[in-house]
Amino acid sequence: MNKKHRYVELSKISVGAILAEDLLDKQGHVLLPAGTALSAAMLKAMAHHEIHHLPLLNTDEEETQTTENPVDSAAQEQRLDRLHHIFRHITNETAPESATAILKNYLESYRRGDA
């Protein structure tokens, strides 16, 4: 996770929160650009489209809280477990320089907050 943004459950997002990344539809079209301040109508529409988490910019106050309270480790472990399941047939020992192994390593680093 980037120090400048965090992923937040839709139910915990308040009006006025700012998107850290473009919100894309299934075809890759931009629905809302990064930097958009979310309105109540936008949040309601996202719930109807089965969007569960959004990347939001940290404010100075939230960055302080993030450093004091670590990311929910259970949710982080769940994401890492999902990655291990997706890449269960790829091991670094069998093909450490394959594109899939590199992608797996990058995603694991990203999910841990190392990237």
C-alpha positions as CSV (number, residue, x, y, z in Angstrom):
1,M,0.0,0.0,0.0
2,N,1.2,3.4,-0.9
3,K,1.8,5.9,2.0
4,K,-0.1,8.5,0.1
5,H,-3.3,6.4,-0.2
6,R,-5.0,3.4,1.3
7,Y,-7.9,1.1,0.4
8,V,-11.1,1.7,2.4
9,E,-14.3,-0.3,2.5
10,L,-17.1,1.5,0.8
11,S,-19.3,1.5,3.9
12,K,-16.6,3.4,5.8
13,I,-16.1,6.1,3.2
14,S,-17.5,9.6,3.9
15,V,-18.7,12.2,1.5
16,G,-15.8,14.4,0.4
17,A,-13.2,11.6,0.4
18,I,-10.7,12.0,-2.5
19,L,-10.0,9.1,-5.0
20,A,-6.2,8.3,-5.2
21,E,-6.5,6.4,-8.5
22,D,-8.8,6.4,-11.5
23,L,-11.9,4.3,-11.0
24,L,-12.2,2.0,-14.0
25,D,-15.1,-0.1,-15.3
26,K,-14.6,-3.7,-16.4
27,Q,-13.6,-2.6,-19.9
28,G,-10.9,-0.2,-18.5
29,H,-12.9,3.0,-19.2
30,V,-12.4,5.8,-16.6
31,L,-15.6,6.2,-14.5
32,L,-14.1,8.7,-12.1
33,P,-10.6,10.2,-12.4
34,A,-8.1,10.3,-9.6
35,G,-8.6,13.4,-7.4
36,T,-12.4,13.3,-7.6
37,A,-14.1,14.3,-4.3
38,L,-16.8,11.7,-3.7
39,S,-20.4,12.7,-3.3
40,A,-23.2,10.8,-1.6
41,A,-24.7,10.0,-5.0
42,M,-21.4,8.6,-6.2
43,L,-21.0,6.4,-3.1
44,K,-24.6,5.1,-3.5
45,A,-24.0,4.3,-7.2
46,M,-20.8,2.4,-6.4
47,A,-22.7,0.2,-3.9
48,H,-25.1,-0.7,-6.7
49,H,-22.2,-1.7,-9.0
50,E,-20.7,-4.0,-6.4
51,I,-17.7,-1.9,-5.7
52,H,-16.5,-2.8,-2.2
53,H,-13.2,-0.9,-1.7
54,L,-11.7,2.4,-3.1
55,P,-8.2,3.8,-3.0
56,L,-8.4,7.1,-1.1
57,L,-5.8,9.8,-0.5
58,N,-4.5,10.1,3.0
59,T,-4.9,13.5,4.7
60,D,-2.1,14.6,7.1
61,E,-4.3,13.5,10.1
62,E,-4.9,10.1,8.5
63,E,-1.2,9.5,7.7
64,T,-0.5,10.0,11.4
65,Q,-3.2,7.5,12.4
66,T,-1.9,5.1,9.7
67,T,1.6,5.1,11.2
68,E,0.2,4.7,14.8
69,N,-2.3,2.0,13.9
70,P,-0.9,-0.7,11.4
71,V,-3.0,-1.8,8.5
72,D,-5.6,-4.4,9.5
73,S,-3.3,-7.5,9.5
74,A,-6.2,-9.9,9.0
75,A,-7.3,-8.2,5.8
76,Q,-3.7,-8.0,4.6
77,E,-3.2,-11.7,5.3
78,Q,-6.5,-12.5,3.5
79,R,-5.2,-10.6,0.4
80,L,-1.9,-12.4,0.5
81,D,-3.6,-15.8,0.9
82,R,-5.6,-15.0,-2.2
83,L,-2.5,-14.1,-4.2
84,H,-0.9,-17.4,-3.1
85,H,-4.0,-19.3,-4.2
86,I,-4.0,-17.5,-7.6
87,F,-0.3,-18.2,-8.2
88,R,-0.3,-21.6,-6.5
89,H,1.4,-23.3,-9.5
90,I,4.3,-20.8,-9.7
91,T,7.2,-21.1,-7.4
92,N,10.3,-19.0,-7.3
93,E,12.5,-22.1,-7.3
94,T,11.1,-23.6,-10.6
95,A,11.1,-20.4,-12.7
96,P,12.4,-17.4,-10.7
97,E,12.7,-15.1,-13.7
98,S,9.5,-16.0,-15.5
99,A,7.1,-13.1,-16.1
100,T,4.5,-14.8,-13.9
101,A,6.9,-15.2,-11.0
102,I,8.0,-11.6,-11.3
103,L,4.4,-10.5,-11.3
104,K,3.7,-12.6,-8.2
105,N,6.6,-11.1,-6.3
106,Y,5.6,-7.6,-7.3
107,L,2.0,-8.1,-6.2
108,E,3.1,-9.6,-2.9
109,S,5.5,-6.7,-2.2
110,Y,2.7,-4.3,-3.1
111,R,0.2,-5.9,-0.8
112,R,2.7,-5.9,2.1
113,G,3.4,-2.2,1.5
114,D,7.0,-2.7,0.4
115,A,6.5,-1.4,-3.2
